[in-house]
Amino acid sequence: PDSLAVVGLPCPTFVWVNSGTHGRKPTQPYGNETKFDYIARANTITVRTVIFLMVLTCRGCYWFLEQPGSSQVRHFPELILLRTLMETSGIASYFQRFWMGSWGSPSPKLSM
């Protein structure tokens, strides 16, 4: 309880710059998982990460899921389910964007 986990996912499988390949969009959150094995693996990692975040939430821990600002992960059904369960349980969740340049990064990477 009262601890913080910082978690990340395979960014290239969710960001806009790779959208022509991964094929993710709000209406197709799993993307081209039957066409590209790395998309299917990223989906598996994401589902397992959401389960991990559920356990952390049940244990009273805080967590931070880092993704670039253009990430399509916010449309991932399992993550939406987690946020819905949190909200119905009275647990707040936020999508927060900030400039990574504020922490000494050489480029202003908008993060979520």
N, C-alpha and C positions, 0 to 999 in steps of 0.2 A: 504493500500500500504506500501511497504518496511517493512513488518512484516515477521516473520518466524513461521511456524507451523511444529512441530515435530510429525510425525504420525507413528503408528505401526500397523501391522496386526497380526492375530493369527499364530505365527511362526511354531508351530508343524504341521500345515497343508500344509506347503511348503518346509520344510527342508529335506535333504537327509536321515536322520536317520529314518524318518517315511515314506520314499518313497514306501516301500512295502505295506503299508496300503493306503496312500493317492493316489498312482498311478499317480502322476503328472510327466510329462516329456514334452520336447518341443513340441512333436506331440500330446500330450493329456494334455493341460494346466489346464483343469477343473478337472482332476483326477477322482476318483471314487465317484462322487457326487450322483449317483443314488444308490450306495451301502451303503454309510455312510452319515448320516444326518449332522454330524459335518463338513464334506467337503463341502456340499451344503451351509451350513450357512457361512462358511469361504469365499466361492465364492461370496455370497451375500454381505458380509461385504466388500470384496475387490472391487466389482463393485461400491458400495456406496462410498467407500473411493476414488476411481478414480474420481467419480463425484464431490466429495468435493475438490479434488486436481484441477480439472478443474475450479471450481469456484474461488479457491484461485489464480490460474494462471491468470484468466481473471481480477481479482481485483488487479493484480500487486504484489501479495505476493510471498514470497519464501517459499518453503516447503522441508522437509527432510523426506523420507520414510525409516524407519529403518527395516532391515531384515538381518538375518544371511547370511553369504557369500554363503552358499550352497542352499539358497532359490531358488525355481523355479518360484517365482513371476515375475521375469523378462520376462517370456514367456507368461504371462497372456495377452490375446488379448486386453482387455480394457486399460491396462497400456501401451501396445505397441501403441495403437491408440492415447492415450494422448501424448506420446513422439513424435509421428509422427506429430500431430497437432501443438505441440510446435515448433518443428524444422521447419515446413513449415511456421510458423509465425515469425521465426527468434528468438525464445526463446530457449536458450541453456538448455540442461538437461544432467546430468551425472550419471553414475553408479560409485560410489566411494567406495572403500574398505579401511578399516582402522582397526587397532588393538584396541579393546576396552580396553586392558591393559594399553594403554596410558592415560586413564582417571581414573586410580585407581582400575580398575576391577582386581580381583584376578586371572583371567584367560585371556589368549589372544584370545578373541572371535573375529574372523574375521567378520566384518559387512559390509553390503552393503548400 
